[in-house]
Each structure stands twice: as C-alpha cells, then as structure tokens.
Amino acid sequence: MQQAKLFEKYRPTSWGEVLGQDKIVKRVNVMRDRGAIAGNAFWISGKSGTGKTTIARLIAGEIADDFCTEEIDADSLTPNSLREIEKGMHYIGMGRGGRALIVNEAHGLRKNVIRQLLVTLESLPAHCVVIFTTTKAGQDALFEDYDDAGPLLSRCVQLNLNTQGLAPLLAERGRDIAQMEGLDGKAVSVYLRYLNQKHGNMRDLLQFIGSGGMLD
C-alpha cells in the first residue's frame, strides 16, 4: 500500500465511525426511519478534508450497492452525459435495489447542466438518490455566478458539515492511525496544531503522516 492512501484506508465505512457530525448522522437516521432517503437529493457542503465524500458514500450506501453507485466530478457532467445517467436511473438496481449518483466538486456545475438538473430532481425515481458535495466557499461562488443555482439548492436536503470542536477529535484519530501504521507517535497536541494550520483538513494530515513527514 502506498502510504499516501491512508485517508482512503481509514475512511469511515459506517455512521458510527463518523466523527463530530452528530446532527447530520441524527438527521439521516430520522430520514431512514421515515423511508425518506430514496427519491431525494442531498447537498453536502463543508471545508476540504472534513468528510463530505465520506458522508455522501454513506448516504448512497443506505439504498444502493457499490456497483449501483456512480461517482463523478461536476466539471465532467454535460447535458448529454446527464441524460444517459437519467436513463439508467429508471432501472431498479441489483442488490439493495437502489441507485445513487454522487457529484463531487458541485461548484463546477455548468449552467446548462444546472438547468437540466432542476427538471431531473423534480422527477427523481423513488429508488434513486443524487448527492452533491462542495466546499462552502465553492457553493457561495456558484450561487453568485449563476442566477438559476438557488432553485437547485432548494430541491436538495442541505447538510452543512460541522467544524466546531472537530479538530481535537480528528487529532486523536490521526495520532491513533499513525500509531497503528507505525509511522509516528507524537502527542495529540502536535497533530492538533497541524490541523489548525490546515483548517481541519484530515486528508491533508494523513497524507502528511503517510508521506513520512515529521510533525514538529
């Protein structure tokens, strides 16, 4: 294993492993109990490296198996490719039966794609879920640039990742991972200082640890 892939190796695979996002976990649990995840769209925003893709994959996993989950970057989505995806959505997936589309870096959506998405999300099949992820800054820029971006957000369940009190939890997790990998074993305060410098970016911390960087 290449050490730089620690973030993927230790990415949470269950809601119980998600750190510091209790409100989001509770909200998803309520929606699951109501059977309200499928047939919905989600908009997840937060700082880089704080778990947006992790949350998106966990939501997708509520209704769809991995082979029925498609993950793409927004800048590669065109009206034609979106139409092809829409066709596939109408077929029941294998396994759990659902289908999921994760659109990362959603601030890269083109205006003509946004217009088409407004229609797509209005008639999303009951066994499907669409999940957008973006940084908060990227989201703000998107809505400043596009007059028709606001209605897109209004069609989604909005989940804004918490950052309050998150760094200490991530610092402890980073230290534990470093110790498990035999890469480092410094005090939690050292990891916390690094996270504060990187605005709470856990991916950045694990990449730094995995590359053999020394935390002073």
Secondary structure, 3 states (H helix, E strand, C coil): CCHHHHHHHCCCCCHHHCCCCHHHHHHHHHHHHHCCCCCEEEEEECCCCCCHHHHHHHHHHCCCCHHHEEEEEHHHCCHHHHHHHHHHHCCCCCCCCCEEEEEECHHHCCHHHHHHHHHHHHCCCCCEEEEEEECHHHHHHHHHHCCCCHHHHHCCEEEECCCCCHHHHHHHHHHHHHHHCCCCCCCHHHHHHHHHHCCCCHHHHHHHHHCCCCCC
